[in-house]
Amino acid sequence: MFTTSPARIMVLTCSTRPGSLGPAIADWFTVTVSPLAARLGVELRSLSLAELALPFLDEEEHPSSGIYRRPHTKRWSELVDAVDGFIVVTPEYNYGMPAPLKNALDYLGREWAWKPMGFISYGNTSAGTRSVQHTKEVATTLRLVPLGATVALRLQDAIVGGRVRRSPRHDAAAEGVLREAVRVSRALRPLREALWEGSVEGPVPGSHTRVMTPDDAGEVTVLQRCCWVDEAVDNDSLALAPLRESVDEVACWLDRWTTTGLWRGGRLIAMVRVRREGRIGRIGRLAVVPDMRGAGIGRWLLRRAEGDLGAGCDRIELSTGAGSARNIGLYRSEGFVIDAEEDEVVHLGKALPGDLPTTPALGVG
Ligand SMILES: Cc1cc2nc3c(=O)[nH]c(=O)nc-3n(C[C@H](O)[C@H](O)[C@H](O)COP(=O)(O)O)c2cc1C
């Protein structure tokens, strides 16, 4: 499985006590593993439960419902949703995890599922390991996947003047936790796909859709480059934007278009982008990886794109290369007619009989 996206790992400081050792230990971990994170393409996102300041769980609905009413729950959900794994920096309180960690776990459901959770624990005789064991029991209920690699700091040995004493053994252990978090996170990615918010099962087994963001620019760039080679051959031209766009340029248009990606096993296998311009709906960048063509994916995505354009659209327009016979055939078979041909480009359109009865309106480009 290939992915160009950086893994996003949250480093979560769990004690909320004023004067707690947690921030110093989280700091040590982050500084120690930062060079490795850069080499592995990992983005570390630090968060402290003290700063997050969640009250004791105050939602009416069970978290598995995904119905959140409080702004702090919505924010916590977004933060957890946006990462691929966790490294929890936790003390041991009375042989267990600190209450703020249990509370933070209880708030959410789907957002935790199929993500690795590593531990940097600290304490007296047991170096916080009983807290880790306690957390693992709760974490597995939420389908978090606890890591075997761990750092366990005995305060009397590891802490000097409120800071972690530098030790090659601890540094190596910290790197081991990060490496394992990244490996497990990548391996679990296919399991997470089915749980994406708003995800729809695709036309080929094991595939799921997701609306993409600028974070997906790496994968989209790879998809474009492998898909538009055929277009270059069919149109006898290399001057095609999808072949030439940089990752930054792709990120820029991902921000302006609503782009649906179809993923399978951690791989982006197809996409289409749409946007509304007044009462015109525009569809573009319909692409299917070469090894999965002929399975109806393009037609399926085209129909979804038309549905996604929503009510209030009079017409749908799209363009393709004049030499792209296969594309033109697909569009014509879906009711599009050629409006105009200019140089090497063909413009096609389709009048809609009335308002389409589906999905919320999309942003106007
Ligand atoms: C409420 C409380 C309970 C504690 N229970 C344990 C314990 O069960 N095992 C242990 O090794 N240390 C225990 N300690 C000592 C902590 O390991 C030590 O105070 C550590 O600094 C606490 O983490 P913090 O500074 O991030 O709050 C406890 C400390 C507190 C405040």
The ligand as an SDF file (V2000), in Angstrom:
LIG
                    3D

 31 33  0  0  0  0  0  0  0  0999 V2000
   -3.3300   11.6060   42.9420 C   0  0  0  0  0  0  0  0  0  0  0  0
   -1.9810   10.9570   42.7850 C   0  0  0  0  0  0  0  0  0  0  0  0
   -1.8800    9.5880   42.7870 C   0  0  0  0  0  0  0  0  0  0  0  0
   -0.6600    8.9780   42.5810 C   0  0  0  0  0  0  0  0  0  0  0  0
   -0.5900    7.6220   42.5040 N   0  0  0  0  0  0  0  0  0  0  0  0
    0.5510    7.0310   42.1230 C   0  0  0  0  0  0  0  0  0  0  0  0
    0.6090    5.6320   41.8530 C   0  0  0  0  0  0  0  0  0  0  0  0
   -0.3660    4.9100   41.9750 O   0  0  0  0  0  0  0  0  0  0  0  0
    1.7760    5.1070   41.4150 N   0  0  0  0  0  0  0  0  0  0  0  0
    2.9010    5.8740   41.2560 C   0  0  0  0  0  0  0  0  0  0  0  0
    3.9260    5.3470   40.8370 O   0  0  0  0  0  0  0  0  0  0  0  0
    2.8910    7.2030   41.5290 N   0  0  0  0  0  0  0  0  0  0  0  0
    1.7470    7.7880   41.9360 C   0  0  0  0  0  0  0  0  0  0  0  0
    1.7000    9.1390   42.1740 N   0  0  0  0  0  0  0  0  0  0  0  0
    2.9610    9.9080   42.1000 C   0  0  0  0  0  0  0  0  0  0  0  0
    3.1190   10.3800   40.6700 C   0  0  0  0  0  0  0  0  0  0  0  0
    3.7180    9.3800   39.9090 O   0  0  0  0  0  0  0  0  0  0  0  0
    3.9600   11.6360   40.6150 C   0  0  0  0  0  0  0  0  0  0  0  0
    3.4540   12.5980   41.5480 O   0  0  0  0  0  0  0  0  0  0  0  0
    3.9120   12.2580   39.2210 C   0  0  0  0  0  0  0  0  0  0  0  0
    4.6600   13.4180   39.1750 O   0  0  0  0  0  0  0  0  0  0  0  0
    2.4810   12.6020   38.8640 C   0  0  0  0  0  0  0  0  0  0  0  0
    2.3690   13.0400   37.5540 O   0  0  0  0  0  0  0  0  0  0  0  0
    2.0500   14.5730   37.2330 P   0  0  0  0  0  0  0  0  0  0  0  0
    3.1860   15.3610   37.8380 O   0  0  0  0  0  0  0  0  0  0  0  0
    2.0280   14.6730   35.7750 O   0  0  0  0  0  0  0  0  0  0  0  0
    0.7410   14.8860   37.8830 O   0  0  0  0  0  0  0  0  0  0  0  0
    0.4950    9.7670   42.4010 C   0  0  0  0  0  0  0  0  0  0  0  0
    0.3810   11.1560   42.4020 C   0  0  0  0  0  0  0  0  0  0  0  0
   -0.8320   11.7370   42.5630 C   0  0  0  0  0  0  0  0  0  0  0  0
   -0.9450   13.2480   42.5000 C   0  0  0  0  0  0  0  0  0  0  0  0
  1  2  1  0
  2  3  1  0
  2 30  2  0
  3  4  2  0
  4  5  1  0
  4 28  1  0
  5  6  2  0
  6  7  1  0
  6 13  1  0
  7  8  2  0
  7  9  1  0
  9 10  1  0
 10 11  2  0
 10 12  1  0
 12 13  2  0
 13 14  1  0
 14 15  1  0
 14 28  1  0
 15 16  1  0
 16 17  1  0
 16 18  1  0
 18 19  1  0
 18 20  1  0
 20 21  1  0
 20 22  1  0
 22 23  1  0
 23 24  1  0
 24 25  2  0
 24 26  1  0
 24 27  1  0
 28 29  2  0
 29 30  1  0
 30 31  1  0
M  END
$$$$
